[in-house]
Amino acid sequence: MFKKKQDKFLMYLVDFAEHLNETIKYFAQYKIKDLQTVEEFANKIKEYETAADNKVHKIIKDLNETFITPIEREDILQLTLNLDDIIDGMEEFTMLLDIHQIQSSDGYIDGFTENIQKCGEEILAAIDLMANSKLGEIEPHVIKIKDYESQCDILHHDSLKELFKKESNPITVIQYKDIYETLEGIADDCHDVASTLQSIMMKNA
């Protein structure tokens, strides 16, 4: 199914996964401390998101102009959109920080971002294997992505439980509920990538 010469669409996907991994690393490691750094954080993630949108447009344009693709065009499109969803989620998170004027992290936010960063690394490894015709080696990375997403499920439950238990200010409850749910959504988007990769593996085994 795969050509010996690496197909341009597989290279597009590797490039997108590299861009995603770079974005997630910045997202997970950047430390906010005041309103200025929140704004800088949001602006940088917006730059990453704009670049991702350009990649999506390029892939869709080329798909519409190409008759033969290395895997089903629907799978290329789905994986592309899944990757883009993750970056969109990160942009939404930074917008919420700005809207709610949240100027520091907490243990739950750090836990979410740590697991999301690990997902990014596994996504890149899996897509690189796919591009090099090593579909049989993808499964362990898919399993790890789903494991990290499961850890985020636990964090989501624990963060909301703690929030409702200890926070009496309803505005603060709403703000942090939005934040935690957005981070959980990013983890879910990573899970969607894993599911799409599994589908591609099954179709092309």
VMD Tcl script that draws the C-alpha trace (Angstrom):
set ca {
  {0.00 0.00 0.00}
  {2.89 2.34 0.78}
  {5.44 3.34 -1.82}
  {9.14 3.00 -1.09}
  {9.57 6.70 -1.82}
  {7.86 8.59 0.95}
  {4.61 10.09 -0.28}
  {4.06 13.83 0.04}
  {0.89 13.34 2.11}
  {2.76 11.21 4.63}
  {5.41 13.91 4.77}
  {2.70 16.52 5.30}
  {1.41 14.52 8.25}
  {4.90 14.15 9.74}
  {5.43 17.89 9.34}
  {2.09 18.57 11.03}
  {2.92 16.19 13.89}
  {6.28 17.93 14.35}
  {4.52 21.29 14.44}
  {2.02 19.92 16.96}
  {4.78 18.54 19.16}
  {6.62 21.86 19.10}
  {3.40 23.69 19.99}
  {2.62 21.35 22.86}
  {6.14 21.66 24.28}
  {5.80 25.43 24.34}
  {2.28 25.11 25.75}
  {3.34 22.77 28.55}
  {6.59 24.48 29.51}
  {5.72 28.18 29.32}
  {5.29 29.71 32.76}
  {2.77 32.50 33.22}
  {3.24 34.89 36.12}
  {1.34 38.06 35.29}
  {-1.03 39.57 32.72}
  {1.81 40.40 30.33}
  {3.02 36.81 30.19}
  {-0.56 35.58 29.74}
  {-0.85 37.83 26.69}
  {2.51 36.69 25.33}
  {1.48 33.06 25.85}
  {-1.83 33.56 24.04}
  {-0.20 35.41 21.14}
  {2.42 32.71 20.60}
  {-0.12 29.90 20.65}
  {-2.19 31.90 18.16}
  {0.83 31.97 15.85}
  {1.13 28.19 16.11}
  {-2.60 27.82 15.46}
  {-2.46 30.05 12.36}
  {0.44 28.01 10.98}
  {-1.56 24.83 11.62}
  {-4.54 26.23 9.74}
  {-2.28 26.92 6.77}
  {-1.11 23.30 6.84}
  {-4.71 22.09 6.89}
  {-5.58 24.23 3.88}
  {-2.53 22.94 1.95}
  {-3.39 19.31 2.66}
  {-7.04 19.72 1.68}
  {-6.08 21.57 -1.52}
  {-3.64 18.83 -2.54}
  {-6.11 16.07 -1.64}
  {-8.65 17.64 -3.98}
  {-6.07 17.69 -6.77}
  {-4.62 14.18 -6.28}
  {-6.16 10.97 -7.62}
  {-4.01 8.37 -5.84}
  {-3.07 8.71 -2.16}
  {-0.95 6.37 0.02}
  {-3.88 5.69 2.36}
  {-7.54 6.55 1.97}
  {-8.01 10.28 1.46}
  {-10.72 10.25 4.15}
  {-8.15 8.97 6.65}
  {-5.61 11.62 5.67}
  {-8.25 14.30 6.10}
  {-9.49 12.89 9.41}
  {-6.00 12.64 10.88}
  {-5.23 16.18 9.71}
  {-8.36 17.55 11.36}
  {-7.66 15.57 14.55}
  {-4.20 17.13 14.80}
  {-5.63 20.58 14.15}
  {-8.25 20.09 16.87}
  {-5.50 19.67 19.46}
  {-3.92 22.99 18.56}
  {-7.34 24.66 18.45}
  {-7.90 23.40 22.00}
  {-4.66 24.94 23.18}
  {-5.64 28.25 21.63}
  {-9.00 28.07 23.42}
  {-7.20 27.43 26.71}
  {-4.98 30.50 26.35}
  {-8.00 32.62 25.44}
  {-9.71 31.48 28.64}
  {-6.66 32.43 30.69}
  {-6.83 35.88 29.16}
  {-10.61 36.24 29.55}
  {-10.59 35.07 33.18}
  {-7.33 36.92 33.96}
  {-5.79 33.78 35.44}
  {-2.11 34.49 36.07}
  {-0.80 31.25 37.55}
  {-1.03 27.50 37.16}
  {-1.93 24.85 39.74}
  {-1.21 21.17 40.28}
  {-4.12 20.01 38.15}
  {-3.26 22.26 35.21}
  {0.35 21.07 35.42}
  {-0.84 17.47 35.47}
  {-2.99 17.95 32.39}
  {-0.25 19.70 30.42}
  {2.33 17.07 31.37}
  {0.14 14.28 30.04}
  {-0.75 16.26 26.91}
  {2.95 16.82 26.22}
  {3.55 13.08 26.46}
  {0.68 12.53 24.03}
  {2.33 14.91 21.56}
  {5.57 12.93 21.68}
  {3.75 9.64 21.09}
  {1.69 11.10 18.24}
  {4.85 12.26 16.48}
  {6.52 8.87 16.96}
  {3.46 7.02 15.62}
  {3.04 9.22 12.54}
  {6.75 9.00 11.77}
  {6.45 5.20 11.85}
  {3.44 5.36 9.55}
  {5.38 7.51 7.09}
  {8.19 4.94 7.11}
  {5.84 2.01 6.36}
  {6.09 0.60 9.89}
  {2.39 0.31 10.70}
  {2.98 -2.75 12.84}
  {5.04 -0.70 15.29}
  {2.43 2.00 15.90}
  {0.23 0.14 18.40}
  {2.42 0.69 21.53}
  {2.36 4.45 20.91}
  {-1.42 4.42 20.43}
  {-1.80 2.58 23.73}
  {0.36 5.15 25.52}
  {-1.69 8.03 24.10}
  {-4.86 6.43 25.42}
  {-3.22 5.80 28.79}
  {-2.24 9.46 29.10}
  {-5.77 10.48 28.14}
  {-7.10 8.19 30.87}
  {-4.85 9.97 33.36}
  {-6.45 13.23 32.25}
  {-9.90 11.72 32.86}
  {-8.84 11.09 36.45}
  {-7.42 14.60 36.76}
  {-10.66 16.04 35.41}
  {-12.72 14.19 38.00}
  {-10.38 15.07 40.86}
  {-9.99 18.72 39.83}
  {-13.74 19.34 39.70}
  {-14.33 17.48 42.96}
  {-11.69 19.59 44.70}
  {-12.97 22.79 43.10}
  {-16.57 22.29 44.19}
  {-15.48 21.16 47.65}
  {-13.11 24.00 48.53}
  {-14.06 27.02 46.41}
  {-16.97 29.14 47.62}
  {-16.74 31.93 45.04}
  {-19.09 30.96 42.18}
  {-17.17 33.07 39.65}
  {-13.93 31.27 40.46}
  {-15.74 27.92 40.18}
  {-16.97 28.82 36.69}
  {-13.53 30.04 35.62}
  {-11.59 26.99 36.71}
  {-14.31 24.59 35.55}
  {-13.88 26.08 32.07}
  {-10.11 25.71 32.30}
  {-10.14 22.08 33.46}
  {-12.78 21.05 30.92}
  {-10.83 22.64 28.09}
  {-7.70 20.74 29.07}
  {-9.71 17.54 29.25}
  {-11.00 18.34 25.77}
  {-7.43 18.60 24.45}
  {-6.67 15.17 25.91}
  {-9.81 13.82 24.23}
  {-8.55 15.23 20.92}
  {-5.30 13.32 21.44}
  {-7.37 10.19 22.01}
  {-9.14 10.86 18.70}
  {-5.76 10.89 16.94}
  {-4.98 7.51 18.49}
  {-8.31 6.10 17.33}
  {-7.75 7.37 13.77}
  {-4.27 5.81 13.74}
  {-5.76 2.50 14.88}
  {-8.31 2.66 12.07}
  {-5.55 3.30 9.52}
  {-3.57 0.37 10.90}
  {-6.54 -1.98 10.54}
  {-7.34 -0.86 6.99}
  {-3.75 -1.16 5.79}
  {-2.50 -4.19 7.73}
}
mol new
graphics top color blue
foreach p $ca { graphics top sphere $p radius 0.5 }
foreach p [lrange $ca 0 end-1] q [lrange $ca 1 end] { graphics top cylinder $p $q radius 0.2 }
display resetview
